[in-house]
Amino acid sequence: MVIVVRCTNLPLNTPVTVTVKPANGAAISAVGYNTSGTLASSTATVSLNMPRGGGLIYATAATGN
């Protein structure tokens, strides 16, 4: 599955990690980069295999400030 993360005020080419924590089982993560857009508004595309069932999906990013 492809997940598109909208970023605001994040420098381009910053690694964005998407983590899926299913209701049952171990969490999985994948990394993509926000390579499309500008500092004010960009997108990162992350591909990962979604586990079955419900759960949480969240994205994190950190810059070297």
SELO-279996 format. One record per residue: residue in one letter; chain; x, y, z of N, C-alpha, C, O in turn. Coordinates in Angstrom, 2 decimals, decimal comma. Layout:
<site><rest>A</rest><kette>A</kette><n_east>X</n_east><n_north>Y</n_north><n_up>Z</n_up><ca_east>X</ca_east><ca_north>Y</ca_north><ca_up>Z</ca_up><c_east>X</c_east><c_north>Y</c_north><c_up>Z</c_up><o_east>X</o_east><o_north>Y</o_north><o_up>Z</o_up></site>
...
This chain:
<site><rest>M</rest><kette>A</kette><n_east>0,85</n_east><n_north>-1,17</n_north><n_up>0,00</n_up><ca_east>0,00</ca_east><ca_north>0,00</ca_north><ca_up>0,00</ca_up><c_east>0,90</c_east><c_north>1,24</c_north><c_up>0,00</c_up><o_east>1,95</o_east><o_north>1,25</o_north><o_up>0,64</o_up></site>
<site><rest>V</rest><kette>A</kette><n_east>0,48</n_east><n_north>2,25</n_north><n_up>-0,72</n_up><ca_east>1,20</ca_east><ca_north>3,52</ca_north><ca_up>-0,75</ca_up><c_east>0,49</c_east><c_north>4,51</c_north><c_up>0,16</c_up><o_east>-0,72</o_east><o_north>4,72</o_north><o_up>0,06</o_up></site>
<site><rest>I</rest><kette>A</kette><n_east>1,25</n_east><n_north>5,11</n_north><n_up>1,06</n_up><ca_east>0,71</ca_east><ca_north>6,11</ca_north><ca_up>1,98</ca_up><c_east>1,36</c_east><c_north>7,44</c_north><c_up>1,66</c_up><o_east>2,58</o_east><o_north>7,54</o_north><o_up>1,58</o_up></site>
<site><rest>V</rest><kette>A</kette><n_east>0,53</n_east><n_north>8,47</n_north><n_up>1,47</n_up><ca_east>1,03</ca_east><ca_north>9,81</ca_north><ca_up>1,18</ca_up><c_east>0,89</c_east><c_north>10,65</c_north><c_up>2,44</c_up><o_east>-0,19</o_east><o_north>10,78</o_north><o_up>3,00</o_up></site>
<site><rest>V</rest><kette>A</kette><n_east>2,02</n_east><n_north>11,22</n_north><n_up>2,88</n_up><ca_east>2,04</ca_east><ca_north>12,04</ca_north><ca_up>4,09</ca_up><c_east>2,21</c_east><c_north>13,49</c_north><c_up>3,67</c_up><o_east>3,16</o_east><o_north>13,83</o_north><o_up>2,97</o_up></site>
<site><rest>R</rest><kette>A</kette><n_east>1,29</n_east><n_north>14,34</n_north><n_up>4,09</n_up><ca_east>1,39</ca_east><ca_north>15,78</ca_north><ca_up>3,82</ca_up><c_east>2,24</c_east><c_north>16,43</c_north><c_up>4,91</c_up><o_east>1,99</o_east><o_north>16,25</o_north><o_up>6,10</o_up></site>
<site><rest>C</rest><kette>A</kette><n_east>3,25</n_east><n_north>17,19</n_north><n_up>4,48</n_up><ca_east>4,18</ca_east><ca_north>17,82</ca_north><ca_up>5,41</ca_up><c_east>4,07</c_east><c_north>19,34</c_north><c_up>5,32</c_up><o_east>3,86</o_east><o_north>19,89</o_north><o_up>4,24</o_up></site>
<site><rest>T</rest><kette>A</kette><n_east>4,21</n_east><n_north>20,00</n_north><n_up>6,45</n_up><ca_east>4,19</ca_east><ca_north>21,46</ca_north><ca_up>6,52</ca_up><c_east>5,43</c_east><c_north>21,93</c_north><c_up>7,25</c_up><o_east>5,75</o_east><o_north>21,45</o_north><o_up>8,33</o_up></site>
<site><rest>N</rest><kette>A</kette><n_east>6,13</n_east><n_north>22,89</n_north><n_up>6,64</n_up><ca_east>7,34</ca_east><ca_north>23,48</ca_north><ca_up>7,23</ca_up><c_east>8,38</c_east><c_north>22,43</c_north><c_up>7,59</c_up><o_east>9,01</o_east><o_north>22,50</o_north><o_up>8,65</o_up></site>
<site><rest>L</rest><kette>A</kette><n_east>8,57</n_east><n_north>21,46</n_north><n_up>6,71</n_up><ca_east>9,57</ca_east><ca_north>20,41</ca_north><ca_up>6,88</ca_up><c_east>10,52</c_east><c_north>20,49</c_north><c_up>5,69</c_up><o_east>10,07</o_east><o_north>20,42</o_north><o_up>4,54</o_up></site>
<site><rest>P</rest><kette>A</kette><n_east>11,83</n_east><n_north>20,64</n_north><n_up>5,92</n_up><ca_east>12,77</ca_east><ca_north>20,76</ca_north><ca_up>4,81</ca_up><c_east>12,65</c_east><c_north>19,57</c_north><c_up>3,85</c_up><o_east>12,42</o_east><o_north>18,44</o_north><o_up>4,29</o_up></site>
<site><rest>L</rest><kette>A</kette><n_east>12,80</n_east><n_north>19,83</n_north><n_up>2,56</n_up><ca_east>12,73</ca_east><ca_north>18,76</ca_north><ca_up>1,57</ca_up><c_east>13,81</c_east><c_north>17,73</c_north><c_up>1,83</c_up><o_east>14,87</o_east><o_north>18,04</o_north><o_up>2,37</o_up></site>
<site><rest>N</rest><kette>A</kette><n_east>13,53</n_east><n_north>16,49</n_north><n_up>1,43</n_up><ca_east>14,43</ca_east><ca_north>15,34</ca_north><ca_up>1,58</ca_up><c_east>14,64</c_east><c_north>14,91</c_north><c_up>3,03</c_up><o_east>15,66</o_east><o_north>14,32</o_north><o_up>3,37</o_up></site>
<site><rest>T</rest><kette>A</kette><n_east>13,66</n_east><n_north>15,22</n_north><n_up>3,88</n_up><ca_east>13,69</ca_east><ca_north>14,76</ca_north><ca_up>5,27</ca_up><c_east>13,08</c_east><c_north>13,36</c_north><c_up>5,34</c_up><o_east>12,03</o_east><o_north>13,12</o_north><o_up>4,74</o_up></site>
<site><rest>P</rest><kette>A</kette><n_east>13,72</n_east><n_north>12,42</n_north><n_up>6,04</n_up><ca_east>13,12</ca_east><ca_north>11,10</ca_north><ca_up>6,18</ca_up><c_east>11,84</c_east><c_north>11,16</c_north><c_up>7,01</c_up><o_east>11,81</o_east><o_north>11,75</o_north><o_up>8,09</o_up></site>
<site><rest>V</rest><kette>A</kette><n_east>10,79</n_east><n_north>10,53</n_north><n_up>6,49</n_up><ca_east>9,49</ca_east><ca_north>10,46</ca_north><ca_up>7,17</ca_up><c_east>9,21</c_east><c_north>8,98</c_north><c_up>7,41</c_up><o_east>9,16</o_east><o_north>8,19</o_north><o_up>6,47</o_up></site>
<site><rest>T</rest><kette>A</kette><n_east>9,03</n_east><n_north>8,61</n_north><n_up>8,66</n_up><ca_east>8,77</ca_east><ca_north>7,22</ca_north><ca_up>9,02</ca_up><c_east>7,29</c_east><c_north>7,02</c_north><c_up>9,29</c_up><o_east>6,69</o_east><o_north>7,74</o_north><o_up>10,09</o_up></site>
<site><rest>V</rest><kette>A</kette><n_east>6,70</n_east><n_north>6,04</n_north><n_up>8,61</n_up><ca_east>5,31</ca_east><ca_north>5,66</ca_north><ca_up>8,85</ca_up><c_east>5,33</c_east><c_north>4,33</c_north><c_up>9,59</c_up><o_east>5,96</o_east><o_north>3,37</o_north><o_up>9,16</o_up></site>
<site><rest>T</rest><kette>A</kette><n_east>4,62</n_east><n_north>4,28</n_north><n_up>10,72</n_up><ca_east>4,54</ca_east><ca_north>3,08</ca_north><ca_up>11,53</ca_up><c_east>3,08</c_east><c_north>2,63</c_north><c_up>11,60</c_up><o_east>2,18</o_east><o_north>3,44</o_north><o_up>11,80</o_up></site>
<site><rest>V</rest><kette>A</kette><n_east>2,88</n_east><n_north>1,33</n_north><n_up>11,43</n_up><ca_east>1,55</ca_east><ca_north>0,74</ca_north><ca_up>11,57</ca_up><c_east>1,61</c_east><c_north>-0,20</c_north><c_up>12,76</c_up><o_east>2,41</o_east><o_north>-1,14</o_north><o_up>12,80</o_up></site>
<site><rest>K</rest><kette>A</kette><n_east>0,75</n_east><n_north>0,05</n_north><n_up>13,74</n_up><ca_east>0,64</ca_east><ca_north>-0,80</ca_north><ca_up>14,92</ca_up><c_east>-0,72</c_east><c_north>-1,49</c_north><c_up>14,86</c_up><o_east>-1,73</o_east><o_north>-0,89</o_north><o_up>15,21</o_up></site>
<site><rest>P</rest><kette>A</kette><n_east>-0,75</n_east><n_north>-2,76</n_north><n_up>14,40</n_up><ca_east>-2,03</ca_east><ca_north>-3,46</ca_north><ca_up>14,31</ca_up><c_east>-2,59</c_east><c_north>-3,81</c_north><c_up>15,69</c_up><o_east>-1,87</o_east><o_north>-3,80</o_north><o_up>16,68</o_up></site>
<site><rest>A</rest><kette>A</kette><n_east>-3,87</n_east><n_north>-4,10</n_north><n_up>15,72</n_up><ca_east>-4,51</ca_east><ca_north>-4,48</ca_north><ca_up>16,98</ca_up><c_east>-3,85</c_east><c_north>-5,74</c_north><c_up>17,55</c_up><o_east>-3,75</o_east><o_north>-5,88</o_north><o_up>18,77</o_up></site>
<site><rest>N</rest><kette>A</kette><n_east>-3,41</n_east><n_north>-6,63</n_north><n_up>16,69</n_up><ca_east>-2,72</ca_east><ca_north>-7,86</ca_north><ca_up>17,10</ca_up><c_east>-1,44</c_east><c_north>-7,98</c_north><c_up>16,30</c_up><o_east>-1,46</o_east><o_north>-7,85</o_north><o_up>15,07</o_up></site>
<site><rest>G</rest><kette>A</kette><n_east>-0,33</n_east><n_north>-8,24</n_north><n_up>16,96</n_up><ca_east>0,92</ca_east><ca_north>-8,44</ca_north><ca_up>16,25</ca_up><c_east>1,89</c_east><c_north>-7,29</c_north><c_up>16,42</c_up><o_east>1,60</o_east><o_north>-6,30</o_north><o_up>17,09</o_up></site>
<site><rest>A</rest><kette>A</kette><n_east>3,04</n_east><n_north>-7,46</n_north><n_up>15,80</n_up><ca_east>4,12</ca_east><ca_north>-6,48</ca_north><ca_up>15,92</ca_up><c_east>3,91</c_east><c_north>-5,29</c_north><c_up>14,99</c_up><o_east>3,29</o_east><o_north>-5,42</o_north><o_up>13,93</o_up></site>
<site><rest>A</rest><kette>A</kette><n_east>4,44</n_east><n_north>-4,15</n_north><n_up>15,39</n_up><ca_east>4,39</ca_east><ca_north>-2,95</ca_north><ca_up>14,55</ca_up><c_east>5,35</c_east><c_north>-3,11</c_north><c_up>13,38</c_up><o_east>6,37</o_east><o_north>-3,79</o_north><o_up>13,49</o_up></site>
<site><rest>I</rest><kette>A</kette><n_east>5,02</n_east><n_north>-2,46</n_north><n_up>12,25</n_up><ca_east>5,91</ca_east><ca_north>-2,42</ca_north><ca_up>11,10</ca_up><c_east>6,12</c_east><c_north>-0,96</c_north><c_up>10,73</c_up><o_east>5,25</o_east><o_north>-0,12</o_north><o_up>10,94</o_up></site>
<site><rest>S</rest><kette>A</kette><n_east>7,30</n_east><n_north>-0,66</n_north><n_up>10,18</n_up><ca_east>7,63</ca_east><ca_north>0,71</ca_north><ca_up>9,80</ca_up><c_east>8,28</c_east><c_north>0,72</c_north><c_up>8,44</c_up><o_east>8,89</o_east><o_north>-0,26</o_north><o_up>8,01</o_up></site>
<site><rest>A</rest><kette>A</kette><n_east>8,16</n_east><n_north>1,86</n_north><n_up>7,76</n_up><ca_east>8,84</ca_east><ca_north>2,09</ca_north><ca_up>6,48</ca_up><c_east>9,17</c_east><c_north>3,57</c_north><c_up>6,40</c_up><o_east>8,50</o_east><o_north>4,41</o_north><o_up>7,01</o_up></site>
<site><rest>V</rest><kette>A</kette><n_east>10,22</n_east><n_north>3,90</n_north><n_up>5,64</n_up><ca_east>10,70</ca_east><ca_north>5,27</ca_north><ca_up>5,52</ca_up><c_east>10,56</c_east><c_north>5,76</c_north><c_up>4,08</c_up><o_east>10,84</o_east><o_north>5,03</o_north><o_up>3,14</o_up></site>
<site><rest>G</rest><kette>A</kette><n_east>10,12</n_east><n_north>7,01</n_north><n_up>3,94</n_up><ca_east>10,08</ca_east><ca_north>7,70</ca_north><ca_up>2,65</ca_up><c_east>10,61</c_east><c_north>9,11</c_north><c_up>2,86</c_up><o_east>10,88</o_east><o_north>9,52</o_north><o_up>3,99</o_up></site>
<site><rest>Y</rest><kette>A</kette><n_east>10,75</n_east><n_north>9,85</n_north><n_up>1,79</n_up><ca_east>11,28</ca_east><ca_north>11,22</ca_north><ca_up>1,87</ca_up><c_east>10,30</c_east><c_north>12,19</c_north><c_up>1,23</c_up><o_east>9,66</o_east><o_north>11,87</o_north><o_up>0,23</o_up></site>
<site><rest>N</rest><kette>A</kette><n_east>10,19</n_east><n_north>13,39</n_north><n_up>1,80</n_up><ca_east>9,32</ca_east><ca_north>14,42</ca_north><ca_up>1,23</ca_up><c_east>10,09</c_east><c_north>15,13</c_north><c_up>0,12</c_up><o_east>10,76</o_east><o_north>16,14</o_north><o_up>0,35</o_up></site>
<site><rest>T</rest><kette>A</kette><n_east>9,98</n_east><n_north>14,60</n_north><n_up>-1,07</n_up><ca_east>10,75</ca_east><ca_north>15,11</ca_north><ca_up>-2,21</ca_up><c_east>9,91</c_east><c_north>15,96</c_north><c_up>-3,16</c_up><o_east>10,43</o_east><o_north>16,51</o_north><o_up>-4,13</o_up></site>
<site><rest>S</rest><kette>A</kette><n_east>8,62</n_east><n_north>16,07</n_north><n_up>-2,89</n_up><ca_east>7,74</ca_east><ca_north>16,80</ca_north><ca_up>-3,78</ca_up><c_east>7,13</c_east><c_north>17,99</c_north><c_up>-3,06</c_up><o_east>6,50</o_east><o_north>17,83</o_north><o_up>-2,01</o_up></site>
<site><rest>G</rest><kette>A</kette><n_east>7,32</n_east><n_north>19,19</n_north><n_up>-3,61</n_up><ca_east>6,72</ca_east><ca_north>20,39</ca_north><ca_up>-3,03</ca_up><c_east>7,77</c_east><c_north>21,39</c_north><c_up>-2,60</c_up><o_east>8,85</o_east><o_north>21,48</o_north><o_up>-3,18</o_up></site>
<site><rest>T</rest><kette>A</kette><n_east>7,42</n_east><n_north>22,16</n_north><n_up>-1,56</n_up><ca_east>8,28</ca_east><ca_north>23,22</ca_north><ca_up>-1,05</ca_up><c_east>8,41</c_east><c_north>23,05</c_north><c_up>0,46</c_up><o_east>7,80</o_east><o_north>22,16</o_north><o_up>1,05</o_up></site>
<site><rest>L</rest><kette>A</kette><n_east>9,21</n_east><n_north>23,90</n_north><n_up>1,08</n_up><ca_east>9,34</ca_east><ca_north>23,87</ca_north><ca_up>2,53</ca_up><c_east>7,99</c_east><c_north>24,07</c_north><c_up>3,20</c_up><o_east>7,68</o_east><o_north>23,40</o_north><o_up>4,19</o_up></site>
<site><rest>A</rest><kette>A</kette><n_east>7,19</n_east><n_north>24,98</n_north><n_up>2,68</n_up><ca_east>5,89</ca_east><ca_north>25,29</ca_north><ca_up>3,28</ca_up><c_east>4,90</c_east><c_north>24,14</c_north><c_up>3,15</c_up><o_east>4,09</o_east><o_north>23,92</o_north><o_up>4,06</o_up></site>
<site><rest>S</rest><kette>A</kette><n_east>4,95</n_east><n_north>23,39</n_north><n_up>2,04</n_up><ca_east>3,99</ca_east><ca_north>22,32</ca_north><ca_up>1,80</ca_up><c_east>4,61</c_east><c_north>21,27</c_north><c_up>0,89</c_up><o_east>4,90</o_east><o_north>21,54</o_north><o_up>-0,28</o_up></site>
<site><rest>S</rest><kette>A</kette><n_east>4,81</n_east><n_north>20,07</n_north><n_up>1,43</n_up><ca_east>5,41</ca_east><ca_north>19,00</ca_north><ca_up>0,65</ca_up><c_east>4,71</c_east><c_north>17,69</c_north><c_up>0,94</c_up><o_east>3,86</o_east><o_north>17,62</o_north><o_up>1,83</o_up></site>
<site><rest>T</rest><kette>A</kette><n_east>5,05</n_east><n_north>16,64</n_north><n_up>0,18</n_up><ca_east>4,49</ca_east><ca_north>15,32</ca_north><ca_up>0,41</ca_up><c_east>5,60</c_east><c_north>14,27</c_north><c_up>0,40</c_up><o_east>6,58</o_east><o_north>14,39</o_north><o_up>-0,33</o_up></site>
<site><rest>A</rest><kette>A</kette><n_east>5,41</n_east><n_north>13,26</n_north><n_up>1,22</n_up><ca_east>6,29</ca_east><ca_north>12,09</ca_north><ca_up>1,26</ca_up><c_east>5,44</c_east><c_north>10,88</c_north><c_up>0,91</c_up><o_east>4,31</o_east><o_north>10,76</o_north><o_up>1,36</o_up></site>
<site><rest>T</rest><kette>A</kette><n_east>5,99</n_east><n_north>10,00</n_north><n_up>0,10</n_up><ca_east>5,30</ca_east><ca_north>8,77</ca_north><ca_up>-0,29</ca_up><c_east>6,04</c_east><c_north>7,59</c_north><c_up>0,33</c_up><o_east>7,25</o_east><o_north>7,43</o_north><o_up>0,14</o_up></site>
<site><rest>V</rest><kette>A</kette><n_east>5,30</n_east><n_north>6,78</n_north><n_up>1,08</n_up><ca_east>5,88</ca_east><ca_north>5,64</ca_north><ca_up>1,79</ca_up><c_east>5,10</c_east><c_north>4,38</c_north><c_up>1,39</c_up><o_east>3,87</o_east><o_north>4,37</o_north><o_up>1,45</o_up></site>
<site><rest>S</rest><kette>A</kette><n_east>5,82</n_east><n_north>3,34</n_north><n_up>1,00</n_up><ca_east>5,19</ca_east><ca_north>2,07</ca_north><ca_up>0,63</ca_up><c_east>5,45</c_east><c_north>1,04</c_north><c_up>1,72</c_up><o_east>6,57</o_east><o_north>0,89</o_north><o_up>2,19</o_up></site>
<site><rest>L</rest><kette>A</kette><n_east>4,38</n_east><n_north>0,33</n_north><n_up>2,13</n_up><ca_east>4,54</ca_east><ca_north>-0,77</ca_north><ca_up>3,08</ca_up><c_east>3,39</c_east><c_north>-1,73</c_north><c_up>2,95</c_up><o_east>2,34</o_east><o_north>-1,40</o_north><o_up>2,40</o_up></site>
<site><rest>N</rest><kette>A</kette><n_east>3,60</n_east><n_north>-2,93</n_north><n_up>3,48</n_up><ca_east>2,56</ca_east><ca_north>-3,96</ca_north><ca_up>3,47</ca_up><c_east>1,72</c_east><c_north>-3,81</c_north><c_up>4,72</c_up><o_east>2,21</o_east><o_north>-4,00</o_north><o_up>5,84</o_up></site>
<site><rest>M</rest><kette>A</kette><n_east>0,45</n_east><n_north>-3,47</n_north><n_up>4,53</n_up><ca_east>-0,45</ca_east><ca_north>-3,27</ca_north><ca_up>5,66</ca_up><c_east>-0,89</c_east><c_north>-4,61</c_north><c_up>6,23</c_up><o_east>-1,30</o_east><o_north>-5,50</o_north><o_up>5,49</o_up></site>
<site><rest>P</rest><kette>A</kette><n_east>-0,79</n_east><n_north>-4,76</n_north><n_up>7,57</n_up><ca_east>-1,30</ca_east><ca_north>-5,99</ca_north><ca_up>8,19</ca_up><c_east>-2,83</c_east><c_north>-5,98</c_north><c_up>8,20</c_up><o_east>-3,46</o_east><o_north>-4,93</o_north><o_up>8,08</o_up></site>
<site><rest>R</rest><kette>A</kette><n_east>-3,42</n_east><n_north>-7,15</n_north><n_up>8,33</n_up><ca_east>-4,89</ca_east><ca_north>-7,25</ca_north><ca_up>8,38</ca_up><c_east>-5,42</c_east><c_north>-6,77</c_north><c_up>9,72</c_up><o_east>-4,73</o_east><o_north>-6,82</o_north><o_up>10,74</o_up></site>
<site><rest>G</rest><kette>A</kette><n_east>-6,65</n_east><n_north>-6,30</n_north><n_up>9,71</n_up><ca_east>-7,30</ca_east><ca_north>-5,87</ca_north><ca_up>10,94</ca_up><c_east>-7,10</c_east><c_north>-4,39</c_north><c_up>11,22</c_up><o_east>-6,38</o_east><o_north>-3,70</o_north><o_up>10,49</o_up></site>
<site><rest>G</rest><kette>A</kette><n_east>-7,73</n_east><n_north>-3,92</n_north><n_up>12,26</n_up><ca_east>-7,63</ca_east><ca_north>-2,52</ca_north><ca_up>12,64</ca_up><c_east>-6,36</c_east><c_north>-2,23</c_north><c_up>13,41</c_up><o_east>-5,65</o_east><o_north>-3,13</o_north><o_up>13,84</o_up></site>
<site><rest>G</rest><kette>A</kette><n_east>-6,09</n_east><n_north>-0,95</n_north><n_up>13,58</n_up><ca_east>-4,92</ca_east><ca_north>-0,54</ca_north><ca_up>14,33</ca_up><c_east>-4,64</c_east><c_north>0,93</c_north><c_up>14,15</c_up><o_east>-5,52</o_east><o_north>1,69</o_north><o_up>13,73</o_up></site>
<site><rest>L</rest><kette>A</kette><n_east>-3,43</n_east><n_north>1,35</n_north><n_up>14,46</n_up><ca_east>-3,02</ca_east><ca_north>2,75</ca_north><ca_up>14,35</ca_up><c_east>-1,99</c_east><c_north>2,92</c_north><c_up>13,25</c_up><o_east>-1,13</o_east><o_north>2,06</o_north><o_up>13,04</o_up></site>
<site><rest>I</rest><kette>A</kette><n_east>-2,09</n_east><n_north>4,04</n_north><n_up>12,54</n_up><ca_east>-1,09</ca_east><ca_north>4,41</ca_north><ca_up>11,56</ca_up><c_east>-0,62</c_east><c_north>5,81</c_north><c_up>11,94</c_up><o_east>-1,44</o_east><o_north>6,71</o_north><o_up>12,13</o_up></site>
<site><rest>Y</rest><kette>A</kette><n_east>0,69</n_east><n_north>6,00</n_north><n_up>12,06</n_up><ca_east>1,18</ca_east><ca_north>7,33</ca_north><ca_up>12,38</ca_up><c_east>2,52</c_east><c_north>7,58</c_north><c_up>11,69</c_up><o_east>3,25</o_east><o_north>6,65</o_north><o_up>11,36</o_up></site>
<site><rest>A</rest><kette>A</kette><n_east>2,81</n_east><n_north>8,87</n_north><n_up>11,47</n_up><ca_east>4,04</ca_east><ca_north>9,28</ca_north><ca_up>10,79</ca_up><c_east>4,86</c_east><c_north>10,18</c_north><c_up>11,71</c_up><o_east>4,31</o_east><o_north>10,97</o_north><o_up>12,48</o_up></site>
<site><rest>T</rest><kette>A</kette><n_east>6,18</n_east><n_north>10,04</n_north><n_up>11,62</n_up><ca_east>7,09</ca_east><ca_north>10,89</ca_north><ca_up>12,38</ca_up><c_east>8,21</c_east><c_north>11,37</c_north><c_up>11,47</c_up><o_east>8,56</o_east><o_north>10,70</o_north><o_up>10,50</o_up></site>
<site><rest>A</rest><kette>A</kette><n_east>8,75</n_east><n_north>12,52</n_north><n_up>11,79</n_up><ca_east>9,89</ca_east><ca_north>13,07</ca_north><ca_up>11,05</ca_up><c_east>10,71</c_east><c_north>13,90</c_north><c_up>12,03</c_up><o_east>10,16</o_east><o_north>14,50</o_north><o_up>12,96</o_up></site>
<site><rest>A</rest><kette>A</kette><n_east>12,01</n_east><n_north>13,94</n_north><n_up>11,82</n_up><ca_east>12,89</ca_east><ca_north>14,74</ca_north><ca_up>12,68</ca_up><c_east>13,94</c_east><c_north>15,41</c_north><c_up>11,81</c_up><o_east>14,50</o_east><o_north>14,80</o_north><o_up>10,90</o_up></site>
<site><rest>T</rest><kette>A</kette><n_east>14,20</n_east><n_north>16,67</n_north><n_up>12,11</n_up><ca_east>15,26</ca_east><ca_north>17,38</ca_north><ca_up>11,40</ca_up><c_east>16,44</c_east><c_north>17,56</c_north><c_up>12,33</c_up><o_east>16,30</o_east><o_north>17,39</o_north><o_up>13,55</o_up></site>
<site><rest>G</rest><kette>A</kette><n_east>17,58</n_east><n_north>17,89</n_north><n_up>11,79</n_up><ca_east>18,79</ca_east><ca_north>18,01</ca_north><ca_up>12,60</ca_up><c_east>19,01</c_east><c_north>19,40</c_north><c_up>13,15</c_up><o_east>20,14</o_east><o_north>19,87</o_north><o_up>13,19</o_up></site>
<site><rest>N</rest><kette>A</kette><n_east>17,94</n_east><n_north>20,07</n_north><n_up>13,58</n_up><ca_east>18,08</ca_east><ca_north>21,43</ca_north><ca_up>14,11</ca_up><c_east>18,95</c_east><c_north>21,43</c_north><c_up>15,32</c_up><o_east>19,19</o_east><o_north>22,48</o_north><o_up>15,91</o_up></site>
